[in-house]
Amino acid sequence: MTLIARFLARAGGSSPVLVFQMAALAMLVSEHSMLEISYASATKHLQEGETLNLNCAIKHQQDQSSQMEAHWYKKAKKQNETGFGKEMESLQLSQNSDPKAKVTSFLHLKIQNVSQSDSGSYQCRAKIKNTVLTAVGHFIRLNVTERTERDPEQNKARRVDSELEKMWAVAMISWITVYVKGLIP
């Protein structure tokens, strides 16, 4: 959809002159600058102790690389709070010799050994310093549940017990079959 069509769709009952001016301004800005964020929409389900990996692609012009700030944010738990929580990420900037080239940089968030307190909504944001260029991605929901597998040794013991029960059941069925056929007096 073109920029003018997007502005017309959003404008609703606004003045056509105002809509045209806003669209022209947006086209002027976008002709010389760009900043877009994209990543898969998802709800992630992890168990405690697993690792969360989120990746955000940020499209921008090469000459904006040194001025770009990008972060993953965790939305505050209480609705009346406006702050965001911890940030743990690494930004990999793309390089191109043409300063006007459109490039894609990647922001990676990795949280090892997640806990239930890591559950929440995460969002990627980017901005170019000293400009009005800002891009905000959608929220990704993370649900961290209690680990179902407790102690690996305990699970191993359960598997051994289960195998012994199966072997015992096979032995009993074999004995009953032999007894019923009259092979054992």
Backbone as a chain_set.jsonl record, in Angstrom:
{"seq": "MTLIARFLARAGGSSPVLVFQMAALAMLVSEHSMLEISYASATKHLQEGETLNLNCAIKHQQDQSSQMEAHWYKKAKKQNETGFGKEMESLQLSQNSDPKAKVTSFLHLKIQNVSQSDSGSYQCRAKIKNTVLTAVGHFIRLNVTERTERDPEQNKARRVDSELEKMWAVAMISWITVYVKGLIP", "coords": {"N": [[0.855, -1.171, 0.0], [0.552, 2.208, -0.804], [2.136, 5.189, 0.565], [0.429, 7.432, 0.557], [-2.088, 6.238, 0.32], [-2.113, 4.826, 2.737], [-2.114, 6.952, 4.597], [-4.554, 8.159, 3.904], [-6.305, 6.12, 4.603], [-5.916, 6.02, 7.375], [-6.625, 8.578, 8.117], [-9.385, 9.049, 8.061], [-11.919, 11.148, 8.777], [-10.407, 13.44, 8.375], [-9.124, 16.555, 7.049], [-8.652, 16.728, 3.532], [-6.528, 18.253, 2.534], [-4.756, 18.452, 4.713], [-4.177, 15.751, 5.03], [-2.875, 15.259, 2.595], [-0.629, 16.925, 2.907], [0.637, 15.691, 5.081], [1.199, 13.181, 3.955], [2.92, 13.919, 1.884], [5.059, 14.943, 3.369], [5.855, 12.619, 4.693], [6.674, 11.065, 2.505], [8.823, 12.605, 1.629], [10.575, 12.429, 3.821], [10.914, 9.627, 3.874], [12.156, 9.221, 1.465], [14.762, 9.96, 1.831], [15.526, 8.709, 4.134], [15.187, 5.735, 6.11], [13.704, 3.366, 8.282], [12.958, 0.353, 9.478], [11.387, -2.328, 11.202], [11.337, -5.828, 11.563], [10.097, -9.021, 12.458], [9.232, -12.391, 13.309], [5.895, -13.05, 14.266], [4.78, -14.28, 17.298], [3.886, -16.504, 20.006], [5.785, -17.613, 22.552], [6.586, -20.634, 24.187], [8.222, -21.812, 26.894], [10.114, -23.922, 29.119], [11.21, -23.654, 32.53], [14.676, -22.987, 32.856], [15.346, -23.366, 30.192], [16.502, -21.757, 27.105], [15.89, -18.514, 25.867], [15.641, -17.135, 22.675], [15.512, -14.368, 20.684], [15.136, -12.666, 17.625], [15.602, -9.73, 15.753], [15.093, -8.0, 12.793], [16.435, -5.133, 11.366], [15.888, -2.732, 9.098], [17.659, -0.26, 7.399], [19.358, 2.763, 6.293], [22.742, 2.692, 5.195], [24.331, 4.888, 6.045], [23.161, 5.544, 8.417], [23.919, 3.807, 10.342], [25.872, 4.326, 12.389], [24.492, 6.012, 14.026], [22.369, 4.647, 14.987], [20.245, 3.28, 17.48], [19.221, 0.39, 19.099], [17.064, -1.846, 20.798], [15.859, -4.66, 22.708], [12.956, -4.863, 24.595], [11.347, -5.586, 27.677], [8.059, -5.597, 28.608], [6.718, -3.791, 31.333], [5.388, -5.331, 34.297], [3.085, -4.404, 35.713], [0.167, -2.72, 34.664], [-0.06, 0.05, 34.964], [2.51, 0.928, 35.033], [5.09, 2.404, 33.106], [7.606, 1.841, 32.402], [10.299, -0.269, 31.14], [11.75, -3.503, 31.413], [14.603, -5.617, 31.849], [17.424, -5.597, 29.604], [19.176, -7.552, 27.375], [21.175, -7.947, 24.974], [22.615, -8.262, 21.641], [23.878, -6.325, 19.018], [24.226, -6.59, 15.583], [25.655, -4.926, 13.14], [25.16, -4.223, 9.708], [27.372, -3.806, 6.917], [28.222, -1.622, 4.268], [29.67, -0.144, 1.416], [28.42, 1.94, 0.113], [26.938, 4.814, 1.243], [24.212, 5.401, 1.061], [23.009, 3.022, 0.695], [20.558, 0.533, 1.317], [20.44, -1.402, 4.121], [20.402, -4.33, 6.238], [20.378, -4.817, 9.634], [20.896, -6.841, 12.555], [19.353, -7.579, 15.621], [19.887, -9.4, 18.437], [18.434, -11.141, 21.065], [19.182, -12.912, 23.936], [18.339, -14.974, 26.508], [19.506, -16.925, 28.907], [18.734, -19.877, 30.76], [15.954, -19.414, 31.56], [13.394, -18.19, 33.767], [10.235, -18.289, 35.536], [9.759, -15.655, 36.094], [10.652, -14.36, 33.86], [8.627, -14.495, 32.079], [6.372, -12.742, 29.953], [5.824, -9.809, 27.886], [7.675, -9.026, 25.027], [9.478, -6.653, 23.052], [10.889, -5.225, 20.127], [12.732, -2.29, 19.498], [13.816, 0.545, 17.648], [15.822, 3.414, 16.91], [16.982, 6.381, 15.29], [19.488, 8.421, 16.305], [19.166, 11.898, 17.079], [17.179, 12.419, 15.208], [13.793, 12.117, 13.921], [13.233, 9.58, 13.32], [11.943, 6.549, 14.159], [11.314, 3.191, 14.994], [9.078, 0.645, 15.87], [8.465, -2.583, 16.938], [6.076, -5.33, 17.032], [4.554, -6.927, 19.946], [5.954, -9.833, 21.433], [4.856, -12.629, 23.054], [5.959, -14.315, 25.929], [5.751, -17.327, 27.622], [6.7, -18.878, 30.455], [6.943, -21.942, 31.928], [6.798, -24.164, 34.783], [9.399, -26.498, 35.135], [8.898, -29.703, 33.869], [10.305, -32.05, 34.018], [11.847, -33.285, 36.655], [14.296, -34.32, 38.514], [16.962, -35.699, 36.789], [18.15, -38.172, 37.519], [16.174, -39.288, 39.077], [14.189, -39.628, 37.156], [15.49, -41.501, 35.557], [15.547, -43.674, 37.302], [12.813, -44.134, 37.449], [12.335, -44.983, 34.814], [13.817, -47.37, 34.76], [12.405, -48.821, 36.727], [9.982, -48.994, 35.385], [10.706, -50.544, 33.159], [11.404, -52.926, 34.496], [8.904, -53.608, 35.535], [7.545, -54.123, 33.14], [9.005, -56.348, 32.229], [8.423, -58.155, 34.311], [5.664, -58.356, 33.954], [5.562, -59.618, 31.435], [6.8, -62.048, 32.1], [4.914, -63.049, 33.941], [2.614, -63.297, 32.322], [3.529, -65.169, 30.506], [3.927, -67.355, 32.257], [1.278, -67.766, 33.155], [0.07, -68.451, 30.731], [1.405, -70.828, 30.096], [0.59, -72.364, 32.31], [-2.195, -72.411, 31.988], [-2.424, -73.846, 29.629], [-1.736, -76.247, 30.555], [0.815, -77.167, 30.811], [2.311, -76.952, 33.056], [2.063, -78.705, 36.026]], "CA": [[0.0, 0.0, 0.0], [1.373, 3.42, -0.888], [2.068, 6.063, 1.734], [-0.77, 8.276, 0.487], [-3.234, 5.387, 0.637], [-2.074, 4.563, 4.186], [-2.548, 8.158, 5.3], [-5.986, 8.332, 3.662], [-7.004, 5.106, 5.394], [-5.834, 6.403, 8.789], [-7.127, 9.928, 8.348], [-10.822, 9.031, 8.294], [-12.617, 12.39, 8.447], [-9.497, 14.589, 8.35], [-9.097, 17.402, 5.867], [-7.816, 16.171, 2.462], [-5.306, 19.051, 2.41], [-3.882, 18.028, 5.797], [-3.733, 14.395, 4.707], [-1.91, 15.377, 1.504], [0.6, 17.496, 3.453], [1.284, 14.661, 5.894], [1.715, 12.159, 3.048], [4.073, 14.5, 1.192], [6.15, 14.994, 4.34], [6.317, 11.247, 4.905], [7.415, 10.643, 1.315], [10.079, 13.347, 1.622], [11.433, 11.819, 4.837], [11.244, 8.252, 3.516], [13.03, 9.23, 0.304], [16.133, 10.14, 2.288], [15.786, 7.912, 5.327], [14.263, 4.638, 6.355], [13.944, 2.564, 9.468], [11.872, -0.626, 9.587], [11.651, -3.485, 12.055], [10.512, -6.996, 11.248], [10.391, -10.31, 13.075], [8.068, -13.28, 13.31], [4.918, -12.892, 15.335], [4.663, -15.58, 17.963], [3.866, -16.688, 21.445], [6.778, -18.642, 22.848], [6.361, -21.422, 25.391], [9.46, -22.438, 27.352], [10.152, -24.406, 30.493], [12.298, -23.078, 33.319], [15.983, -23.544, 32.553], [15.629, -23.321, 28.762], [17.067, -20.501, 26.617], [15.065, -17.701, 24.975], [16.355, -16.448, 21.605], [14.663, -13.527, 19.845], [15.9, -11.949, 16.605], [14.902, -8.594, 15.159], [15.762, -7.452, 11.607], [16.248, -3.681, 11.293], [16.296, -2.206, 7.785], [18.02, 1.16, 7.5], [20.386, 3.17, 5.346], [24.089, 2.474, 5.713], [24.86, 6.067, 6.727], [22.506, 5.686, 9.72], [24.409, 2.752, 11.241], [26.573, 4.833, 13.569], [23.553, 6.764, 14.856], [21.227, 3.809, 15.351], [20.128, 2.619, 18.778], [18.181, -0.633, 19.033], [16.993, -2.645, 22.023], [14.698, -5.471, 23.05], [12.396, -4.435, 25.877], [10.315, -6.402, 28.315], [7.028, -4.713, 29.129], [6.568, -3.835, 32.79], [4.304, -6.237, 34.689], [1.87, -3.686, 36.095], [-0.325, -1.923, 33.55], [0.132, 1.481, 35.181], [3.932, 1.24, 34.877], [5.447, 2.669, 31.717], [8.989, 1.441, 32.175], [10.58, -1.589, 30.61], [12.705, -4.217, 32.243], [15.996, -5.883, 31.494], [17.866, -5.676, 28.221], [20.37, -8.377, 27.209], [21.176, -8.206, 23.549], [23.785, -7.901, 20.854], [23.511, -5.727, 17.739], [25.166, -6.868, 14.506], [25.415, -3.945, 12.082], [25.59, -4.566, 8.355], [28.301, -2.826, 6.354], [28.182, -1.432, 2.827], [30.482, 1.031, 1.079], [27.526, 3.007, -0.347], [26.248, 5.34, 2.426], [22.757, 5.438, 0.853], [22.526, 1.651, 0.504], [19.644, 0.011, 2.322], [21.041, -2.596, 4.715], [19.653, -4.931, 7.338], [21.156, -5.19, 10.813], [20.145, -7.787, 13.364], [19.445, -7.454, 17.071], [19.631, -10.718, 19.012], [18.238, -11.194, 22.513], [19.356, -14.271, 24.451], [18.228, -15.11, 27.963], [19.763, -18.312, 29.264], [18.176, -20.357, 32.024], [14.778, -18.592, 31.865], [12.565, -18.538, 34.917], [8.87, -17.813, 35.365], [9.775, -14.19, 36.154], [10.949, -13.868, 32.511], [7.38, -14.474, 31.311], [5.901, -11.389, 29.686], [5.781, -9.346, 26.501], [8.939, -8.468, 24.568], [9.312, -5.822, 21.871], [12.11, -4.641, 19.566], [12.586, -0.875, 19.148], [15.028, 1.157, 17.09], [15.711, 4.831, 16.572], [18.182, 7.035, 14.796], [19.746, 9.568, 17.179], [19.046, 13.26, 16.533], [16.164, 12.477, 14.148], [12.474, 11.654, 14.361], [13.072, 8.208, 12.842], [11.762, 5.547, 15.202], [10.559, 2.014, 14.561], [8.657, -0.175, 17.005], [7.888, -3.855, 16.52], [4.939, -5.842, 17.81], [4.944, -7.665, 21.15], [6.026, -11.289, 21.429], [4.513, -13.108, 24.4], [6.733, -15.45, 26.428], [5.186, -18.04, 28.771], [7.656, -19.821, 31.031], [6.259, -22.829, 32.877], [7.651, -24.957, 35.657], [10.018, -27.635, 34.456], [8.167, -30.944, 34.166], [11.291, -33.078, 34.316], [12.5, -32.881, 37.899], [15.667, -34.786, 38.68], [17.249, -36.718, 35.767], [18.397, -39.474, 38.157], [14.875, -39.805, 39.496], [13.53, -40.083, 35.933], [16.171, -42.721, 35.14], [15.062, -44.723, 38.197], [11.444, -44.453, 37.025], [12.412, -45.753, 33.575], [14.277, -48.713, 35.126], [11.259, -49.463, 37.37], [9.001, -49.271, 34.347], [11.206, -51.692, 32.385], [11.268, -54.121, 35.34], [7.479, -53.953, 35.572], [7.212, -54.74, 31.848], [9.593, -57.694, 32.204], [7.646, -58.953, 35.254], [4.373, -58.622, 33.325], [5.802, -60.618, 30.391], [7.049, -63.325, 32.788], [3.644, -63.521, 34.517], [1.745, -63.71, 31.214], [4.099, -66.423, 29.998], [3.653, -68.406, 33.243], [-0.158, -68.036, 33.115], [-0.197, -69.139, 29.464], [1.908, -72.197, 30.251], [-0.242, -73.007, 33.326], [-3.527, -72.629, 31.408], [-2.289, -74.914, 28.629], [-1.504, -77.467, 31.277], [2.197, -77.635, 30.712], [2.838, -77.0, 34.419], [1.021, -79.358, 36.874]], "C": [[0.901, 1.233, 0.0], [1.209, 4.259, 0.365], [0.802, 6.909, 1.719], [-1.998, 7.456, 0.85], [-3.282, 5.069, 2.129], [-2.56, 5.776, 4.973], [-4.045, 8.385, 5.104], [-6.789, 7.346, 4.504], [-7.019, 5.477, 6.872], [-6.561, 7.708, 9.091], [-8.625, 9.962, 8.625], [-11.464, 10.322, 7.843], [-11.715, 13.607, 8.395], [-9.576, 15.326, 7.022], [-8.201, 16.786, 4.801], [-6.51, 16.944, 2.289], [-4.299, 18.631, 3.473], [-3.327, 16.633, 5.511], [-2.664, 14.442, 3.617], [-0.581, 15.923, 2.021], [1.363, 16.459, 4.274], [1.898, 13.584, 5.01], [2.945, 12.664, 2.315], [5.284, 14.563, 2.111], [6.723, 13.591, 4.566], [7.112, 10.74, 3.719], [8.765, 11.335, 1.247], [11.061, 12.733, 2.605], [11.859, 10.43, 4.4], [12.156, 8.18, 2.299], [14.487, 9.288, 0.734], [16.492, 9.255, 3.468], [14.799, 6.765, 5.4], [14.687, 3.922, 7.621], [12.743, 1.648, 9.634], [12.332, -1.784, 10.447], [10.766, -4.627, 11.592], [11.034, -8.216, 12.002], [9.097, -11.094, 13.153], [7.176, -12.994, 14.513], [4.715, -14.249, 15.994], [4.402, -15.431, 19.446], [4.805, -17.843, 21.711], [6.435, -19.318, 24.171], [7.658, -22.145, 25.735], [9.272, -22.972, 28.762], [11.313, -23.743, 31.207], [13.601, -23.782, 32.976], [16.331, -23.536, 31.08], [16.148, -21.932, 28.377], [16.099, -19.819, 25.659], [15.979, -17.026, 23.961], [15.346, -15.678, 20.772], [15.563, -12.758, 18.881], [15.035, -10.903, 15.947], [15.719, -8.096, 13.979], [15.413, -5.97, 11.515], [16.792, -3.194, 9.953], [16.527, -0.707, 7.924], [19.026, 1.485, 6.406], [21.748, 3.042, 6.0], [24.598, 3.669, 6.506], [24.2, 6.31, 8.086], [23.063, 4.716, 10.758], [25.041, 3.292, 12.512], [25.639, 5.579, 14.519], [22.382, 5.918, 15.358], [21.354, 3.239, 16.758], [18.992, 1.614, 18.647], [18.242, -1.483, 20.294], [15.758, -3.519, 22.01], [14.247, -5.0, 24.426], [11.405, -5.46, 26.381], [9.325, -5.436, 28.949], [6.901, -4.9, 30.641], [5.339, -4.657, 33.15], [3.008, -5.517, 35.008], [1.454, -2.752, 34.977], [-0.079, -0.426, 33.726], [1.601, 1.887, 35.108], [4.232, 1.465, 33.405], [6.858, 2.212, 31.392], [9.114, 0.05, 31.591], [11.702, -2.194, 31.418], [14.045, -4.435, 31.584], [16.233, -5.975, 29.988], [19.142, -6.52, 28.195], [20.457, -8.745, 25.743], [22.502, -7.865, 22.905], [23.301, -7.425, 19.483], [24.61, -6.009, 16.732], [24.824, -5.942, 13.343], [25.946, -4.443, 10.752], [26.493, -3.462, 7.828], [28.17, -2.802, 4.839], [28.946, -0.16, 2.518], [29.633, 2.207, 0.606], [26.74, 3.543, 0.849], [24.726, 5.385, 2.285], [22.157, 4.046, 0.645], [21.593, 1.267, 1.649], [20.21, -1.317, 2.819], [20.149, -3.108, 5.835], [20.626, -5.314, 8.436], [20.272, -6.089, 11.673], [20.416, -7.562, 14.847], [19.008, -8.783, 17.671], [19.504, -10.591, 20.532], [18.35, -12.645, 22.943], [19.283, -14.23, 25.974], [18.394, -16.592, 28.267], [19.114, -18.626, 30.602], [16.962, -19.512, 32.449], [14.058, -19.105, 33.095], [11.166, -17.964, 34.677], [8.807, -16.287, 35.428], [10.119, -13.566, 34.792], [9.71, -13.866, 31.622], [6.937, -13.033, 31.116], [5.922, -11.084, 28.209], [7.079, -8.636, 26.15], [8.725, -7.742, 23.242], [10.665, -5.262, 21.432], [11.815, -3.197, 19.158], [13.916, -0.362, 18.609], [14.766, 2.626, 16.832], [17.052, 5.314, 16.061], [18.356, 8.296, 15.636], [19.629, 10.869, 16.392], [18.115, 13.361, 15.328], [14.823, 12.059, 14.743], [12.242, 10.201, 13.953], [13.065, 7.223, 14.004], [10.969, 4.398, 14.617], [10.292, 1.148, 15.787], [8.005, -1.441, 16.459], [6.703, -4.238, 17.382], [5.461, -6.584, 19.052], [4.962, -9.164, 20.871], [5.79, -11.73, 22.865], [5.362, -14.325, 24.742], [6.035, -16.025, 27.654], [6.214, -19.059, 29.235], [6.923, -20.626, 32.092], [7.282, -23.6, 33.7], [8.172, -26.16, 34.884], [9.303, -28.917, 34.866], [9.115, -32.073, 34.539], [12.066, -32.629, 35.544], [13.977, -33.248, 37.903], [15.947, -35.869, 37.633], [17.505, -38.104, 36.358], [17.081, -40.12, 38.595], [14.112, -40.329, 38.275], [14.16, -41.379, 35.418], [15.695, -43.897, 35.996], [13.642, -45.127, 37.823], [11.448, -45.294, 35.758], [12.847, -47.187, 33.863], [13.132, -49.464, 35.78], [10.221, -49.859, 36.338], [9.424, -50.474, 33.505], [11.095, -52.978, 33.193], [9.813, -54.57, 35.427], [7.051, -54.621, 34.274], [7.748, -56.171, 31.789], [8.814, -58.629, 33.13], [6.295, -59.327, 34.631], [4.521, -59.684, 32.237], [6.02, -61.985, 31.023], [5.745, -63.897, 33.35], [2.701, -64.025, 33.426], [2.238, -65.03, 30.646], [3.774, -67.57, 30.946], [2.173, -68.782, 33.215], [-0.508, -68.815, 31.855], [0.23, -70.594, 29.561], [1.021, -72.965, 31.223], [-1.607, -73.376, 32.753], [-3.471, -73.753, 30.389], [-1.982, -76.245, 29.282], [-0.102, -77.979, 31.192], [2.857, -77.691, 32.085], [1.739, -77.594, 35.294], [0.6, -78.528, 38.043]], "O": [[1.894, 1.286, 0.725], [0.266, 4.07, 1.133], [0.166, 7.087, 2.758], [-2.856, 7.92, 1.601], [-4.36, 5.042, 2.724], [-3.338, 5.633, 5.916], [-4.736, 8.766, 6.05], [-7.833, 7.699, 5.053], [-8.025, 5.272, 7.55], [-7.053, 7.909, 10.201], [-9.087, 10.833, 9.362], [-11.552, 10.577, 6.641], [-12.223, 14.728, 8.373], [-10.032, 14.787, 6.014], [-7.091, 16.358, 5.117], [-5.489, 16.355, 1.934], [-3.116, 18.469, 3.174], [-2.143, 16.373, 5.728], [-1.657, 13.741, 3.707], [0.48, 15.442, 1.622], [2.586, 16.36, 4.176], [3.004, 13.119, 5.285], [3.911, 11.921, 2.141], [6.404, 14.272, 1.691], [7.94, 13.414, 4.622], [8.121, 10.056, 3.897], [9.753, 10.719, 0.848], [12.232, 12.535, 2.281], [13.031, 10.074, 4.53], [12.858, 7.186, 2.114], [15.354, 8.721, 0.068], [17.674, 9.077, 3.763], [13.713, 6.821, 4.823], [15.865, 3.881, 7.977], [11.635, 2.113, 9.902], [13.5, -2.173, 10.429], [9.594, -4.428, 11.269], [12.24, -8.409, 12.16], [8.005, -10.53, 13.073], [7.65, -12.734, 15.619], [4.503, -15.251, 15.311], [4.658, -14.39, 20.051], [4.637, -18.929, 21.157], [6.047, -18.666, 25.141], [8.135, -22.982, 24.969], [8.388, -22.533, 29.499], [12.282, -23.32, 30.577], [13.643, -25.002, 32.825], [17.503, -23.684, 30.733], [16.224, -21.038, 29.221], [15.554, -20.452, 24.756], [16.979, -16.413, 24.337], [14.423, -16.269, 20.212], [16.62, -12.26, 19.269], [13.875, -11.154, 15.62], [16.904, -7.798, 14.129], [14.243, -5.595, 11.579], [17.997, -3.237, 9.706], [15.707, 0.017, 8.488], [19.488, 0.6, 5.686], [21.895, 3.254, 7.203], [25.236, 3.487, 7.542], [24.633, 7.19, 8.83], [22.71, 4.801, 11.935], [24.781, 2.777, 13.599], [25.964, 5.758, 15.693], [21.51, 6.417, 16.07], [22.419, 2.78, 17.17], [17.921, 1.947, 18.142], [19.321, -1.8, 20.795], [14.745, -3.185, 21.396], [15.07, -4.768, 25.312], [10.714, -6.117, 25.602], [9.706, -4.565, 29.73], [6.968, -6.017, 31.153], [4.363, -4.682, 32.401], [1.935, -5.974, 34.611], [2.294, -2.062, 34.4], [0.093, 0.291, 32.74], [1.907, 3.079, 35.121], [3.676, 0.778, 32.548], [7.256, 2.2, 30.227], [8.148, -0.712, 31.554], [12.503, -1.487, 32.029], [14.56, -3.577, 30.867], [15.359, -6.377, 29.22], [20.089, -6.225, 28.924], [19.879, -9.743, 25.313], [23.387, -7.269, 23.521], [22.428, -8.041, 18.871], [25.779, -5.712, 16.978], [23.83, -6.146, 12.647], [27.037, -5.009, 10.673], [26.385, -2.311, 8.251], [28.024, -3.847, 4.205], [28.876, 0.805, 3.279], [30.073, 3.354, 0.685], [25.944, 2.803, 1.427], [24.019, 5.406, 3.293], [20.951, 3.905, 0.446], [21.818, 1.636, 2.802], [20.432, -2.24, 2.036], [19.258, -2.406, 6.314], [21.585, -6.049, 8.2], [19.05, -6.093, 11.53], [21.559, -7.38, 15.266], [17.888, -9.237, 17.439], [20.363, -10.007, 21.192], [17.686, -13.515, 22.379], [20.062, -13.541, 26.633], [17.537, -17.409, 27.929], [18.965, -17.756, 31.46], [16.936, -18.963, 33.551], [14.106, -20.291, 33.42], [10.953, -17.232, 33.711], [7.889, -15.688, 34.867], [9.901, -12.371, 34.592], [9.734, -13.3, 30.529], [7.104, -12.2, 32.006], [6.026, -11.985, 27.377], [7.532, -7.753, 26.879], [7.908, -8.152, 22.418], [11.484, -4.874, 22.265], [10.783, -2.913, 18.55], [14.989, -0.775, 19.049], [13.635, 3.034, 16.57], [18.103, 4.743, 16.354], [17.466, 9.144, 15.674], [19.948, 10.93, 15.205], [18.243, 14.279, 14.518], [14.734, 11.697, 15.916], [11.172, 9.649, 14.211], [14.049, 7.086, 14.732], [10.05, 4.613, 13.827], [11.169, 0.947, 16.627], [7.105, -1.376, 15.622], [6.372, -3.549, 18.347], [6.66, -6.831, 19.181], [4.1, -9.691, 20.167], [6.456, -11.253, 23.784], [5.473, -15.256, 23.945], [5.758, -15.304, 28.612], [6.558, -19.987, 28.503], [6.355, -20.07, 33.032], [8.461, -23.674, 33.357], [7.456, -26.757, 34.08], [9.121, -29.186, 36.053], [8.745, -32.962, 35.306], [12.858, -31.689, 35.471], [14.802, -32.53, 37.338], [15.232, -36.87, 37.594], [17.117, -39.108, 35.76], [16.903, -41.334, 38.494], [13.458, -41.368, 38.358], [13.46, -42.252, 34.905], [15.465, -44.989, 35.478], [13.294, -46.307, 37.868], [10.65, -46.223, 35.633], [12.307, -48.124, 33.274], [12.889, -50.623, 35.443], [9.645, -50.945, 36.415], [8.598, -51.325, 33.176], [10.731, -54.019, 32.644], [9.522, -55.766, 35.396], [6.28, -55.581, 34.297], [7.05, -57.089, 31.359], [8.569, -59.781, 32.772], [5.837, -60.463, 34.758], [3.674, -60.571, 32.134], [5.483, -62.981, 30.538], [5.501, -65.099, 33.245], [2.063, -65.065, 33.588], [1.437, -65.913, 30.339], [3.385, -68.648, 30.496], [1.834, -69.965, 33.246], [-1.307, -69.75, 31.912], [-0.507, -71.49, 29.15], [0.725, -74.133, 30.97], [-2.12, -74.472, 32.978], [-4.41, -74.544, 30.306], [-1.972, -77.275, 28.608], [0.14, -79.15, 31.484], [3.85, -78.395, 32.266], [0.621, -77.08, 35.324], [-0.254, -78.95, 38.824]]}, "num_chains": 1, "name": "protein.A"}
